[in-house]
């Protein structure tokens, strides 16, 4: 009777237990196989790294801007000559540089690095999409947040579909097996 009243361990608890018994090797080899098959072999490696850089940069920028607004941490607004420098400016520069490099240089080495910097530039630029849309600083207003969130969601969904969902399904299955 006691066994029926004891809740079943959660999937997360099962994963942690499996990984603590040496399941990391199996998990990472499964994820590695999924990466090779669904990303590298499918010719989607640069797209994958653009997406990863985009998501990490967007999350980081949002955390930093919230810290600046709340006056927490070492972060502060950047001004040049008394003019506030929005983070879309370095984003645009990164997009211009990586766009040039990806089109002007016909080499295979360094493409992943260019893809990562493109993802960073896209996130910095699209995070301030409301600024270009309204031509005014509406970052902290309802208008600003809605347009930014819509662009980020649309960009992430497009990137996920571009990568196809097979890779993420394979990663989920690897975690479930671990």
Secondary structure as UniProt FT lines:
FT   HELIX           2..5
FT   HELIX           11..18
FT   HELIX           19..23
FT   HELIX           24..35
FT   HELIX           36..40
FT   TURN            41..43
FT   HELIX           45..70
FT   TURN            73..74
FT   STRAND          79..80
FT   TURN            81..82
FT   STRAND          83..84
FT   HELIX           87..104
FT   TURN            109..110
FT   HELIX           111..126
FT   TURN            127..128
FT   HELIX           129..134
FT   TURN            139..140
FT   HELIX           142..163
FT   HELIX           166..177
//
